[in-house]
């Protein structure tokens, strides 16, 4: 007994300009952003990076003493 494979209809790349647009249409954007933030925070905690220090790494400037 062979199952007939269901063919997926290819999506046009013109439908969405970004992944955010696609996720927004699916109603999943906020969920994915929340997961991404949690993963970044967990990574920072594991590496011992404070959020203020991480911002300075992104901007390329050294952290100030108050950070």
N, C-alpha and C positions, 0 to 999 in steps of 0.2 A: 504494500500500500504506500504510494508515493504522495506526499503532500504537495499541492500546487503552491509554488512560491508567489506571495503577493508582491507585486511590483510597486515600488514607491514612486510617486509622481515627483520628478525633480522640481525643486523650487527655483524660481528665477532669482538671480542675484540682485535684480532691480527692485525686488520687493522690500528688502531691508538694506539700509545703508550701514548699520552697525549691529553688533551683537546686542547692545542695549535696546535698540528698536525691536529686535526679535523678542527678547525677554519681556519687554514692556507689553507687547501685543499678547504674549502668552500669560501675562499676569504674574510673572516670576521674577521681575527685576529686583524688587525689594528683598525677596528671599535670598537671591544670589548675592546681593550686596552685603546683606547681614552675615552670610556665611563667609564671604571674603574678608570682611573686617575681623571676624573672630579668628580666622586662620592667620591673618597678619599679626594680631595681638598675641596669639599663642606662639608664633615664631619669634616675636620680639622677646617674650618672656623666656622662652627656651634659650635664646642667645644672650639674654641679660641686657637687652637694649631698652632703655627708657624711651617712651614716645617722643620726648623733646629731643633727645639725642638722635633718634631716627629721622626726625624732621631735618636736623642739621646735615645729616648724611645725604639726604635727598637734595637739599639746596646747595651743598658744597661748601657751606660756611662752617667754621668751627663753632661748637656750642659755647654759650656764655656760662659764667659761673652759676647764674640763677637757674639754668636749665638743669 
